[in-house]
């Protein structure tokens, strides 16, 4: 691109009889056009990526777990009260950590987004995750969670090597990176979870 710019400037001097100041102005305009084209190309690429993500999730989380089959389901209760019903989904009906899977939570009571975030971080700490080394995680979770009321369903889809994507019902709410995704789903699926009975139910091993 620099060689082409020099050629244009040289021709302007010999063929058009333009003054040096006019040549300099032309060069600056050309450079500005090149920079604008570059920015437009970047913006288009970013827009295409966002559009691609939106298109892939236009049918909700199930679009990311084709032919989703239930692995298992269970309930989380605290002090005898139902907090939520949980269902684990995969493409095969078996839990395979190296394949996409989805965890849906249907809440039995109203809970604020901040309560969900704090409870999630506390559960990660219980598993030995050094949450304090990742201060950005709290904000990342706030961006994907919402306040819930009785009957609302939140679903997280873990995509190995990429992270996780979250939905309220079928509405995309955001995504998190791979490290946070692994720590988050460990709350339910790690052998050291604080809810071992629920883990077995989700894995279909409570029979």
C-alpha positions in Angstrom: 0.0 0.0 0.0 2.9 2.4 0.7 4.4 1.8 -2.8 1.0 2.7 -4.4 0.8 5.9 -2.3 4.2 7.0 -3.5 3.3 6.4 -7.1 0.2 8.5 -6.8 2.1 11.4 -5.2 4.9 11.2 -7.9 2.3 11.4 -10.7 0.6 14.3 -9.1 3.9 16.3 -9.1 4.8 15.6 -12.8 1.5 15.4 -14.5 -0.8 17.8 -12.7 1.7 20.5 -11.7 0.3 20.6 -8.2 2.2 22.4 -5.5 4.0 20.5 -2.7 1.3 21.6 -0.2 -1.4 20.2 -2.5 0.5 17.0 -2.8 0.9 16.7 1.0 -2.8 17.4 1.5 -3.7 14.7 -1.0 -1.4 12.2 0.7 -3.1 13.0 4.1 -6.5 12.5 2.6 -5.4 9.2 1.0 -4.0 8.0 4.3 -7.2 9.0 6.0 -9.2 7.0 3.5 -7.0 4.0 4.0 -7.4 4.2 7.8 -11.2 4.6 7.5 -11.3 1.6 5.2 -9.4 -0.4 7.8 -11.7 0.7 10.6 -14.7 -0.2 8.6 -13.3 -3.6 7.8 -12.7 -4.3 11.5 -16.2 -3.0 12.4 -17.8 -5.3 9.7 -15.8 -8.3 11.0 -17.0 -7.6 14.6 -20.6 -7.1 13.4 -20.4 -10.4 11.5 -19.2 -12.2 14.6 -22.0 -10.9 16.7 -24.5 -11.6 14.0 -23.2 -15.2 13.7 -23.5 -15.7 17.4 -27.1 -14.3 17.4 -28.0 -16.5 14.4 -26.6 -19.6 16.1 -28.7 -18.9 19.2 -31.9 -17.7 17.5 -33.7 -20.8 18.6 -32.4 -20.6 22.2 -29.9 -22.7 24.0 -31.1 -26.0 22.2 -29.4 -24.7 19.0 -26.1 -25.2 20.8 -26.8 -28.7 22.0 -28.3 -30.4 18.9 -30.9 -33.1 19.6 -30.5 -32.4 23.3 -31.4 -35.3 25.5 -31.9 -35.3 29.3 -29.1 -36.8 31.3 -30.8 -36.4 34.7 -32.7 -34.0 36.9 -33.1 -33.1 40.5 -33.9 -30.4 43.0 -32.0 -28.1 45.3 -33.6 -27.5 48.7 -32.4 -25.4 51.5 -33.8 -25.7 55.0 -36.7 -27.8 53.5 -37.6 -25.1 50.9 -37.3 -25.8 47.2 -34.9 -23.3 45.5 -34.9 -24.7 42.0 -35.4 -27.7 39.8 -32.2 -28.6 37.8 -31.9 -30.5 34.5 -28.7 -31.6 32.7 -28.8 -32.0 29.0 -26.4 -33.4 26.4 -26.4 -34.5 22.8 -26.2 -38.2 23.8 -28.1 -38.4 27.0 -24.8 -39.0 28.9 -22.6 -36.6 30.6 -19.4 -36.2 28.6 -17.3 -33.2 29.9 -15.4 -32.9 26.6 -18.7 -32.4 24.7 -21.3 -29.5 24.9 -23.8 -29.8 27.7 -26.5 -27.6 29.2 -27.7 -27.1 32.7 -31.1 -25.6 33.2 -32.3 -24.2 36.6 -36.0 -23.4 37.0 -36.5 -21.3 40.1 -39.2 -21.8 42.7 -38.8 -18.3 44.3 -37.6 -14.8 43.5 -33.9 -14.3 43.7 -31.9 -11.3 42.7 -29.0 -11.4 40.2 -26.6 -10.3 42.9 -27.7 -13.1 45.2 -27.1 -15.6 42.4 -23.6 -14.2 41.7 -22.6 -14.2 45.3 -23.9 -17.8 45.9 -22.0 -19.0 42.8 -18.8 -17.4 43.9 -19.2 -18.8 47.4 -19.8 -22.3 46.0 -16.6 -22.0 43.9 -14.7 -21.1 47.1 -16.1 -24.2 48.8 -14.6 -26.3 46.0 -11.1 -24.7 46.6 -11.2 -22.3 43.6 -9.1 -19.2 44.3 -11.9 -16.8 43.4 -10.0 -13.8 44.8 -7.4 -14.3 42.0 -10.1 -13.5 39.5 -11.8 -10.3 40.6 -13.2 -10.0 37.0 -15.4 -13.1 37.5 -18.0 -11.3 39.7 -18.7 -8.7 36.9 -18.7 -11.4 34.2 -21.4 -13.3 36.1 -23.4 -10.2 36.7 -23.5 -9.6 32.9 -25.0 -13.0 32.2 -27.4 -13.4 35.1 -30.7 -11.7 35.6 -33.2 -11.3 38.5 -35.5 -14.3 38.6 -39.0 -14.9 39.7 -40.9 -18.2 40.4 -41.0 -20.2 37.2 -38.1 -18.5 35.5 -35.5 -20.7 33.9 -31.8 -19.9 33.4 -29.7 -22.2 31.2 -25.9 -22.3 30.8 -24.4 -24.1 27.9 -20.8 -25.2 28.3 -18.8 -25.4 25.1 -15.4 -27.1 25.7 -12.5 -24.9 24.7 -14.7 -21.8 24.2 -16.5 -21.1 27.5 -20.2 -20.9 28.2 -23.2 -19.1 26.9 -26.2 -18.2 29.1 -29.9 -17.8 28.4 -33.0 -16.6 30.3 -35.6 -18.8 28.7 -34.6 -18.7 25.1 -33.1 -15.2 25.3 -29.3 -14.9 25.1 -27.9 -13.0 28.0 -24.2 -13.4 27.5 -21.1 -15.6 27.7 -18.1 -16.3 29.9 -14.6 -17.6 29.3 -13.4 -21.2 29.6 -11.8 -20.9 33.1 -14.9 -19.3 34.7 -17.1 -21.8 32.9 -15.2 -24.8 34.3 -15.3 -23.4 37.8 -19.0 -22.5 37.5 -20.3 -25.9 36.3 -18.1 -27.6 38.9 -20.6 -26.3 41.5 -23.0 -29.1 40.4 -20.8 -31.6 38.7 -17.5 -31.8 40.7 -17.3 -34.9 43.0 -16.7 -32.5 45.9 -19.9 -30.5 45.3 -21.8 -29.3 48.4 -24.9 -31.0 46.9 -23.8 -34.6 46.2 -27.3 -36.0 45.9 -28.2 -33.4 43.3 -25.0 -34.2 41.4 -25.9 -37.9 41.3 -29.5 -37.0 40.1 -28.1 -34.8 37.3 -25.8 -37.5 36.2 -28.6 -40.0 36.2 -27.0 -42.1 38.9 -29.5 -41.8 41.6 -31.5 -44.8 40.7 
